[in-house]
Amino acid sequence: MTGLLRPLVAVLLAACLCLSSNAIIVRHDVRSDSYEFNPSAYPAVFYLELQGRRRVCAATIIHPRWAISAAHCLAETSLASAVENRRRFAVEVAGKTREIDAAIIHPNFDMTAKSDVDLVLLRFREASSFPVPYLLQQDFTELGATVRLVGWGYFGIGTTGRQFDDGKLRMAKNVVEQAGSRLQIKFDDPRLPGDIPLAMEGMPSLGDSGGPALIESAGGLVLAGVAVGEIKGPDYSEETQGKYGSVAVYERLSLHIDWIESVIGSVLPLTVRKDIR
């Protein structure tokens, strides 16, 4: 089923693929244009494919020659076919065309398994010093950290979930509420006395597959997670993904540094220890 964010069963954290382009759902009581940004604000984040008006899946540059995304995005774009047939796959990065010539899937990628790791490393044909790659979160201090979520595509508000796809880049913030095998964030409802949302709180929704969760730190933004889905609770609906109370799931990159380094073939730059409050 093309065009939807992958739902995740709460018990298994794995379910049917319902995948997508990118989306950000925002608070209903905050001006929507405050979430809109020029792509130059996040030049190392790019979409994988333009399908009509839709920007399908996202990836983030972590090395002059490598980017990272969700493995299930290969099936949602023509990237898998291009790589399998040894064709170069063109993407637009920071206003310039770059070509991807290889995709390395995490060995534990298996959507039917509890141990599923939904990650893929994408190799550019040529290295480039711009845009500057994001450093990776390498210590286990994500719990309670504020993250920025970046995406194009479907827009919506927390009271209703998705509404329409206008192709604008948006950034929202949230807080990591669980940091186990994956990171989880919840969309707090400002109308509920027990919820305390951030001023620009938001949520990935239909289509934010592969998009980044960037931790705000004293040393700058650090890539902590890759969007892989939303927990499929009792009130889940494909048409209302991203509503208040929904929980998004991101692959926790600090658990996969060894694999990333083994593929890239060099030790990634270490993050400087930071105050993430």
C-alpha positions as CSV (number, residue, x, y, z in Angstrom):
1,M,0.0,0.0,0.0
2,T,2.0,3.0,-1.3
3,G,1.9,6.4,0.3
4,L,1.5,5.6,4.0
5,L,3.9,5.7,7.0
6,R,4.6,2.2,8.2
7,P,2.4,1.2,11.1
8,L,4.1,-0.7,14.0
9,V,2.2,-3.2,16.2
10,A,2.8,-2.2,19.8
11,V,3.8,-5.7,20.9
12,L,6.1,-6.7,18.0
13,L,7.1,-3.3,16.8
14,A,6.7,-4.8,13.3
15,A,3.7,-4.9,10.9
16,C,2.6,-4.5,7.4
17,L,4.4,-2.0,5.2
18,C,2.4,1.2,4.6
19,L,5.0,3.6,3.4
20,S,5.5,7.0,2.1
21,S,6.9,10.4,1.4
22,N,7.4,12.8,4.2
23,A,5.0,14.6,6.5
24,I,4.9,16.7,9.6
25,I,1.8,17.1,11.8
26,V,1.7,20.3,14.0
27,R,-0.1,21.7,16.9
28,H,-3.6,23.1,16.2
29,D,-3.0,26.1,18.3
30,V,0.3,27.3,16.8
31,R,0.6,29.2,13.5
32,S,1.3,26.6,10.9
33,D,3.8,28.8,9.0
34,S,6.1,28.8,12.0
35,Y,6.9,25.2,11.2
36,E,7.8,26.0,7.6
37,F,11.5,26.2,6.6
38,N,13.6,26.8,3.6
39,P,15.4,23.5,2.6
40,S,18.7,25.4,3.0
41,A,18.2,25.3,6.8
42,Y,18.7,21.5,6.7
43,P,20.9,20.9,3.5
44,A,22.0,17.4,4.6
45,V,18.5,16.1,4.6
46,F,17.0,15.2,1.2
47,Y,14.1,13.3,-0.3
48,L,14.7,10.2,-2.3
49,E,12.2,10.6,-5.1
50,L,9.7,12.9,-6.6
51,Q,6.5,11.0,-7.7
52,G,4.2,13.5,-9.3
53,R,4.0,16.2,-6.6
54,R,5.0,13.9,-3.7
55,R,8.4,13.7,-2.2
56,V,8.9,10.1,-1.2
57,C,11.0,9.1,1.8
58,A,14.0,11.0,3.2
59,A,17.6,10.4,3.9
60,T,20.3,12.2,5.9
61,I,24.0,12.7,5.0
62,I,26.4,11.3,7.6
63,H,29.6,11.1,5.6
64,P,31.0,12.9,2.5
65,R,30.0,9.8,0.5
66,W,27.2,8.2,2.6
67,A,23.6,8.9,3.7
68,I,21.2,6.9,5.9
69,S,17.5,6.1,5.5
70,A,14.9,3.5,6.3
71,A,15.4,0.2,4.4
72,H,11.7,-0.1,3.6
73,C,12.1,3.1,1.5
74,L,13.8,1.1,-1.2
75,A,10.5,-0.6,-2.0
76,E,8.7,2.7,-2.0
77,T,10.9,4.3,-4.7
78,S,12.7,3.2,-7.8
79,L,16.0,3.1,-5.9
80,A,16.0,-0.6,-5.4
81,S,15.5,-1.3,-9.0
82,A,18.2,1.1,-10.0
83,V,20.8,-0.4,-7.7
84,E,19.9,-4.0,-8.6
85,N,20.3,-3.2,-12.3
86,R,23.5,-1.3,-11.6
87,R,22.0,2.0,-12.6
88,R,22.8,5.3,-10.9
89,F,20.0,6.9,-9.0
90,A,19.9,10.7,-9.0
91,V,18.8,12.8,-6.0
92,E,18.8,16.5,-5.4
93,V,21.0,17.4,-2.4
94,A,21.3,21.1,-1.4
95,G,20.3,22.2,-4.8
96,K,22.6,20.0,-6.7
97,T,22.2,16.6,-8.4
98,R,24.1,13.7,-6.8
99,E,24.0,10.0,-7.8
100,I,23.6,7.0,-5.5
101,D,25.3,3.9,-6.8
102,A,24.9,1.4,-3.9
103,A,22.5,0.6,-1.1
104,I,23.6,-1.5,1.9
105,I,20.7,-2.9,4.0
106,H,21.2,-3.7,7.7
107,P,21.6,-7.5,8.1
108,N,18.7,-7.6,10.6
109,F,16.1,-6.0,8.3
110,D,13.1,-8.3,8.5
111,M,9.7,-6.6,8.9
112,T,8.2,-9.8,10.3
113,A,10.7,-10.1,13.2
114,K,10.8,-8.4,16.6
115,S,14.6,-7.8,16.0
116,D,13.9,-5.9,12.8
117,V,16.4,-3.1,12.1
118,D,14.9,-0.9,9.4
119,L,18.1,0.9,8.1
120,V,19.9,1.3,4.8
121,L,23.1,3.1,4.0
122,L,23.2,4.9,0.6
123,R,26.5,5.5,-1.2
124,F,27.0,8.4,-3.4
125,R,29.1,7.9,-6.6
126,E,31.3,10.8,-5.6
127,A,32.2,12.3,-2.2
128,S,31.4,15.9,-1.5
129,S,32.4,18.2,1.4
130,F,29.0,20.0,1.2
131,P,26.6,19.8,2.7
132,V,28.5,19.1,6.0
133,P,27.4,15.6,7.3
134,Y,25.6,15.3,10.6
135,L,27.5,13.7,13.4
136,L,25.9,10.6,14.8
137,Q,24.7,10.2,18.4
138,Q,27.1,7.7,19.9
139,D,26.3,7.6,23.6
140,F,23.1,6.4,25.2
141,T,21.8,9.7,26.5
142,E,18.8,10.1,24.1
143,L,16.1,9.8,26.8
144,G,14.6,13.1,27.6
145,A,16.4,14.9,24.7
146,T,14.7,17.4,22.5
147,V,14.7,16.3,18.9
148,R,13.9,18.1,15.6
149,L,11.9,16.2,13.1
150,V,12.2,17.3,9.4
151,G,10.0,16.4,6.5
152,W,8.2,17.4,3.3
153,G,4.7,16.5,2.1
154,Y,1.5,15.9,4.0
155,F,0.5,18.6,6.4
156,G,-1.9,18.2,9.3
157,I,-2.9,19.3,12.8
158,G,-3.0,17.2,16.0
159,T,-6.7,17.3,16.3
160,T,-7.3,15.5,12.9
161,G,-4.0,14.1,11.7
162,R,-3.1,14.5,8.0
163,Q,-4.8,16.9,5.7
164,F,-3.0,17.6,2.5
165,D,0.4,17.4,0.7
166,D,1.7,20.8,-0.3
167,G,5.4,19.9,-0.8
168,K,6.7,22.3,1.9
169,L,9.6,21.5,4.2
170,R,8.6,21.6,7.9
171,M,10.4,21.2,11.1
172,A,8.8,20.3,14.4
173,K,10.1,19.4,17.8
174,N,9.4,16.7,20.3
175,V,11.0,14.8,23.3
176,V,12.3,11.3,23.4
177,E,10.1,9.5,25.9
178,Q,11.5,6.0,25.4
179,A,15.0,4.9,24.4
180,G,15.2,1.1,24.2
181,S,15.9,-0.9,21.1
182,R,14.3,2.1,19.3
183,L,13.4,5.7,20.2
184,Q,9.8,6.7,20.8
185,I,8.2,10.1,20.8
186,K,4.6,11.0,21.7
187,F,2.5,13.9,20.4
188,D,1.2,15.6,23.6
189,D,-2.2,17.3,23.4
190,P,-2.1,20.9,24.7
191,R,-5.8,20.6,25.7
192,L,-5.1,17.9,28.3
193,P,-3.8,19.0,31.7
194,G,-1.4,16.0,32.0
195,D,0.3,16.8,28.7
196,I,3.0,19.4,28.4
197,P,3.9,19.9,24.7
198,L,6.8,21.9,23.4
199,A,6.0,25.3,21.8
200,M,6.6,23.8,18.4
201,E,5.7,20.2,19.2
202,G,4.9,18.0,16.2
203,M,4.8,14.5,14.9
204,P,5.9,12.6,11.8
205,S,2.9,11.1,10.0
206,L,1.9,9.7,6.7
207,G,5.2,9.5,4.8
208,D,8.0,10.5,7.1
209,S,9.8,7.2,6.4
210,G,13.6,7.6,6.6
211,G,13.4,11.1,8.0
212,P,15.8,12.3,10.8
213,A,15.4,12.9,14.5
214,L,18.1,15.5,15.3
215,I,19.1,16.0,18.9
216,E,19.7,19.6,20.0
217,S,23.0,19.8,21.8
218,A,25.5,22.5,22.8
219,G,27.8,21.2,20.0
220,G,25.0,21.5,17.3
221,L,22.5,19.1,15.9
222,V,23.3,15.3,16.1
223,L,21.5,12.6,14.2
224,A,20.0,10.2,16.7
225,G,17.2,8.4,14.8
226,V,15.6,7.4,11.5
227,A,11.8,7.4,11.2
228,V,10.4,3.9,10.6
229,G,6.8,4.1,11.7
230,E,4.0,4.7,14.2
231,I,2.8,2.3,16.9
232,K,-0.4,0.8,15.9
233,G,-2.6,1.3,18.9
234,P,-6.4,0.6,19.4
235,D,-7.3,4.0,17.9
236,Y,-4.9,3.8,15.0
237,S,-6.1,4.8,11.5
238,E,-4.2,5.2,8.3
239,E,-6.3,8.3,7.6
240,T,-5.5,10.0,10.9
241,Q,-1.9,9.2,11.5
242,G,-0.1,11.7,13.6
243,K,-3.0,12.8,15.8
244,Y,-2.5,13.8,19.4
245,G,-1.5,10.8,21.5
246,S,0.2,9.0,18.7
247,V,3.6,7.5,19.2
248,A,6.3,7.6,16.5
249,V,9.2,5.1,16.4
250,Y,12.8,5.8,15.2
251,E,15.7,3.4,14.8
252,R,18.2,4.3,17.5
253,L,21.4,4.9,15.7
254,S,23.6,4.8,18.8
255,L,23.0,1.0,18.8
256,H,24.2,0.6,15.3
257,I,27.4,2.6,15.1
258,D,29.6,-0.6,14.7
259,W,27.5,-1.7,11.6
260,I,27.6,1.8,10.1
261,E,31.4,2.1,10.6
262,S,31.9,-1.4,9.2
263,V,30.1,-0.4,6.0
264,I,31.6,3.0,5.5
265,G,35.0,1.6,6.2
266,S,36.3,4.3,8.5
267,V,35.7,5.5,12.0
268,L,33.0,8.2,12.1
269,P,33.8,11.5,13.9
270,L,33.0,11.3,17.5
271,T,30.5,13.7,18.9
272,V,31.7,16.1,21.5
273,R,29.9,15.4,24.8
274,K,27.1,17.8,25.2
275,D,24.4,19.1,27.6
276,I,21.2,18.0,26.0
277,R,18.8,19.6,28.5
